[in-house]
Amino acid sequence: MAKISINIVWFKRDLRIFDNVPLSLAAQNCSVLPIFIFEPELWKEPDHSYRQYIFLKEALTDLDKQLKAIGGNLAVLVGSAIDIFDHLNSQYQINTIFSHQETWNLWTYNRDKAVKSWARDNKVAWTEIPKNGVIRNLGNRNGWSRKWYSAMSAPLTSVPPKVESIKISSDNIPEASQLNLSAEQPISSQSATRSAAIDTLNSFMNSRGQNYTFEMSSPTTAETSCSRISPYLAFGQISVREAYQITEKYARGLGNNNKKYSKSLKSFSSRLRWHCHFIQKLEDQPSIETHTLHSSFEKLRPSLSDHKVLEAWETGMTGYPMIDACMRYLNTTGWLNFRMRAMLVSFASYHLWLDWRLTAKHLAQQFLDYEPGIHYSQIQMQSGTTGMNSIRIYNPIKQSMDQDPDGNFIKQWVPELSNLPTQFIHQPWLLEDSILNYPKPIVDEKLSRTAAKEKIHSLKKQIKNSDETISLVQKHASRLRRKPRKNKNTKVVPSESDQLRLDF
Ligand SMILES: Cc1cc2nc3c(=O)[nH]c(=O)nc-3n(C[C@H](O)[C@H](O)[C@H](O)COP(=O)(O)OP(=O)(O)OC[C@H]3O[C@@H](n4cnc5c(N)ncnc54)[C@H](O)[C@@H]3O)c2cc1C
């Protein structure tokens, strides 16, 4: 008997039907089988966690509802992608598998290489659509921003009015315990549905984003004043292009009427570009998940750390109130604002001199919005291992005073300190009596910072003009032109590094 001819839509991290090019291409003139492959081996990787698993399950249920509304049906299939495609290929005549290009962790990178070979050997076409302006096989960064803006301004893809869907039943997703995911991890309060994603973005555009630019840095205000769309971009309930175009629309609506809000939206819009700028780095160099971007920094820190030090950092027991409050908040909620993420990594990498690969794993598990391209690029930047970014070491005491002057955030998340007079909240060790259940500082802030600074600066000096440094800048740095700095006595021509500097 002749096999039924179908197109497969392989949903990956694009869990929506709006602005989903693979779906709309697959739905043209053919029966469609929409699938999501739940890969247990991927979920056993150390960068995965229970809260991400719960969020994914809700997103899949919601995606199925969205598909049902247009005549479709999502089949969630459990197993390895190759086994599943092999089985489907024996049952159906597969015309084309449509999916987005995925730039994710090393496991998915190798899986996609294996699927590519399988498709070639089995003469099955696999059409991968570029995602979020990230370019595969990019030679260098010249013109990248221009191309990104053009991709983001292209018309959004509408939902196909109807899909002729093949209906096969879904498999049961394995229990968390079968995947070694600890159900003790608190789940996020953010809902994973598409409508929650849109509501979150709209509320940011309508009111919450008003003070974004000057409230994003403090953990006390960032929770409401930041957009909070990161998990939706990571799992794909919204495309970056849709978020970008919604932002542009709101910005146009504001005109010149509210300069403060316009500034916030401009700043937010740049961050959408950063999102893709960082993912492009991983696309261009997948090894940054496991190796330092600049090879000279590979052995800078010991690969085996003092386990107790790592555990104190992971559990929020370092004796530095702001570090501990931020870590406990993150461990409980699954989210933390940018500056405090950077501070946690800076403290681990400089003051505690821990290898970034160890700390990256813990943070990946905590972040609901874990996005490898942003994650590893940022962690390496904040750990000083890229060889091309300026070194930034956050002083946790200063950050505490600046971002939580009254200590309210600290008191909420480190209840051992809740009765402390505000003057001691940032440095409780200045009190004569020790505090019950709260540790003394794990390291001396100034001594450890100075030692780290010396080591990192001396290595940076050695590699400043090396061939590797120059080629990394060519490959990864964004081309952002700055106006030449004006000096009343001299004429200044923009330097090469001005032209090739990173966005921030
Ligand atoms: C060590 C470290 C690790 C990080 N890991 C991740 C991660 O795994 N996933 C992730 O989405 N973000 C990561 N970030 C970037 C940033 O902290 C989060 O994107 C942001 O806090 C998410 O909250 P939001 O959506 O409210 O952000 P908003 O400030 O509202 O920004 C809107 C969107 O822009 C993007 N964005 C914002 N800041 C950055 C940035 N600095 N770099 C790249 N994109 C940015 C995100 O997609 C974000 O959702 C990391 C930052 C650091 C310092």
The ligand as a Gaussian input file, in Angstrom:
#p B3LYP/6-31G(d) Opt

LIG

0 1
 C       26.220000      35.558000      33.738000
 C       24.984000      35.869000      32.931000
 C       24.263000      34.833000      32.396000
 C       23.118000      35.111000      31.632000
 N       22.408000      34.061000      31.135000
 C       21.301000      34.302000      30.397000
 C       20.533000      33.229000      29.880000
 O       20.858000      32.047000      30.050000
 N       19.412000      33.531000      29.164000
 C       19.020000      34.826000      28.945000
 O       17.986000      35.055000      28.304000
 N       19.750000      35.847000      29.415000
 C       20.857000      35.649000      30.139000
 N       21.584000      36.711000      30.634000
 C       21.247000      38.088000      30.206000
 C       20.237000      38.860000      31.073000
 O       20.623000      38.849000      32.410000
 C       18.812000      38.329000      30.936000
 O       18.467000      38.248000      29.564000
 C       17.779000      39.239000      31.574000
 O       18.100000      39.431000      32.930000
 C       16.394000      38.601000      31.427000
 O       15.396000      39.369000      32.035000
 P       14.374000      40.250000      31.184000
 O       13.740000      39.435000      30.118000
 O       13.475000      40.930000      32.139000
 O       15.373000      41.275000      30.510000
 P       15.165000      42.694000      29.848000
 O       16.140000      43.608000      30.479000
 O       13.758000      43.101000      29.852000
 O       15.681000      42.480000      28.365000
 C       14.847000      41.991000      27.316000
 C       15.509000      40.840000      26.626000
 O       16.741000      41.258000      26.041000
 C       17.708000      40.206000      26.154000
 N       18.806000      40.658000      26.999000
 C       18.743000      41.506000      28.043000
 N       19.974000      41.703000      28.546000
 C       20.800000      40.969000      27.812000
 C       22.199000      40.772000      27.838000
 N       22.995000      41.388000      28.693000
 N       22.733000      39.940000      26.927000
 C       21.966000      39.315000      26.014000
 N       20.631000      39.466000      25.930000
 C       20.065000      40.292000      26.822000
 C       17.001000      39.020000      26.781000
 O       16.496000      38.201000      25.775000
 C       15.863000      39.690000      27.535000
 O       14.770000      38.829000      27.719000
 C       22.729000      36.458000      31.408000
 C       23.478000      37.487000      31.969000
 C       24.595000      37.202000      32.720000
 C       25.381000      38.334000      33.315000

